[in-house]
Each structure stands twice: as structure tokens, then as C-alpha cells.
């Protein structure tokens, strides 16, 4: 359950998508958003 919450909120926290965007994403779109959020965090750190 925690992993599902992380997959839902990580793109929002990283500024990749809004809460409304994530709520209507397909699983493939959510996966891409999570990957982009992870890359952004890796490149810019957790504060940026």
C-alpha cells in the first residue's frame, strides 16, 4: 500500500503533475510520471 501511495504522490511532490492530473492518468502514464519524477529528484536533489 505504501508503494501505491508513493507512485501516486511522487509526481505531485516533484512538480511533474498536479493532483488532478495524476487522478486521471492511466497506469502507463503514471509509470512515466514516476520515472520522470525519480529522474528529476536524482538530477536536482530532493529540494529542487
C-alpha positions, 0 to 999 in steps of 0.5 A: 500500500505504501508503494501505491501511495508513493507512485501516486504522490511522487509526481505531485511532490516533484512538480511533474503533475498536479493532483488532478492530473495524476487522478486521471492518468492511466497506469502507463502514464503514471509509470512515466510520471514516476520515472520522470519524477525519480529522474528529476529528484536524482538530477536536482536533489530532493529540494529542487 
